[in-house]
Amino acid sequence: MLNLIFKLAQFINKKITNFPAHLIIYFNSWGRIFLMNKLYKTKVSELNHANFNFSRKLWNIEFKGPLFNAAGMFKNNEGYTIAVNQGAAAYIGGTSTYNPRLGNQARGIKLPFVTLEKSKVAINYLGLPNLGDEVLSRRQIAIKKVIPIGMSVMRSNDYSADIAIEKLITSLWLYHNNTEIDFIEINESCPNVQLGVEDIVARLELIATKFIQLRSRPLPVVVKFSVDIKTQDLLDLIDVLVQLKFDGVNIGNTSTNYVKYRDYIDASELKIYDYFTQKFGGGISGKLLKQQSLSLCEAAVLHIKQLNLNHEFHVIRSAGIDCVQDIVDSENIGVALNQWYTGYFENYIKYGDLVYTKIMNDFGSLKT
Ligand SMILES: Cc1cc2nc3c(=O)[nH]c(=O)nc-3n(C[C@H](O)[C@H](O)[C@H](O)COP(=O)(O)O)c2cc1C
């Protein structure tokens, strides 16, 4: 039922593309908050997903299939039961930071966000709103644990660089102490907070010596990069991650390559695209990133195979996933898991709570 309200918002959005861009962004930002709060509260009845079984064991954790949400959908660890009942393979909360954050407010708009429906693109300038790790690490996520739970964490730009990394390590230990959490994703790629990406190797080394090497329970840690990363930089960073005994990579987070992706935007939405990227900035997500995430993941998987590792190191793909063919493409190149955000809502609007069932049934028929 709730998906029909999302559908109405989509319909309105398609009709108002010639309204002033600021007004459209205001409507979308307010609408996102309103609809997400509704989504978190919605009750999804338990569906029967027994007819597909694409489970896979990674790091000794049983994932129910190849697809689950990308970070940012359940910022404060809401919605676990929704993910379970809709048929997600796993659940990831966050991105959270050590300290609570309100997120960005700019030009009179709280948590700026817009969906360009015709282009199947979203742009967000949220800036990591969350309740902070002290609170979130103590919050119970699952009443009954059914699918694995991950947590996405990041340095906070409210601290100086030295303190921010120490606080991140404190957060990692907070989640380590919470046995509900099965894996961690370190977000190294949020475009909406001012944080240097330089010194990444030194930072990863610090996380390795102060956390990875000292973990006293299996708690895999993957690092999420932007889809804007250059292939060679990605491969170099994989070498570092492997050597430091991290457990995987996620490629990737939203893009800030506004010039490159401008060509993919529907003519009727260019005015909104330009206004958002010029006045707010923000990260681009959606369909137009699928080729980029696929080719980076392919290079990553090939590289990892050549390294002949003696520990598990997996590639997770996010960005641009919105249909069964994307899952097939990922499986064909050896991606272990997929996450979706923008495409999830496209499909939720069409299929409601059958959002995973539909794609997994299609996947099943393609496989047989
Ligand atoms: C509104 C919004 C909020 C997001 N918040 C986060 C976040 O907190 N942490 C993160 O790692 N990625 C965040 N992302 C990025 C997504 O996790 C994902 O990497 C990106 O949107 C590309 O996937 P997609 O094309 O399926 O949307 C956010 C994306 C959107 C649209």
The ligand as an ORCA input file, in Angstrom:
! r2SCAN-3c Opt
* xyz 0 1
  C      19.553      9.227     -0.020
  C      20.831      8.454     -0.044
  C      21.556      8.290      1.142
  C      22.731      7.553      1.141
  N      23.425      7.390      2.313
  C      24.544      6.613      2.331
  C      25.230      6.342      3.525
  O      24.844      6.781      4.598
  N      26.337      5.567      3.462
  C      26.811      5.028      2.289
  O      27.813      4.313      2.289
  N      26.159      5.263      1.142
  C      25.055      6.031      1.140
  N      24.395      6.231     -0.035
  C      24.926      5.623     -1.258
  C      24.316      4.247     -1.495
  O      24.593      3.370     -0.459
  C      24.849      3.646     -2.814
  O      26.209      3.353     -2.675
  C      24.656      4.596     -3.978
  O      23.406      5.232     -3.904
  C      24.751      3.857     -5.315
  O      23.798      2.836     -5.388
  P      22.394      2.997     -6.159
  O      22.723      3.422     -7.553
  O      21.766      1.648     -6.057
  O      21.636      4.032     -5.425
  C      23.211      6.977     -0.064
  C      22.469      7.130     -1.243
  C      21.298      7.856     -1.235
  C      20.528      8.001     -2.529
*
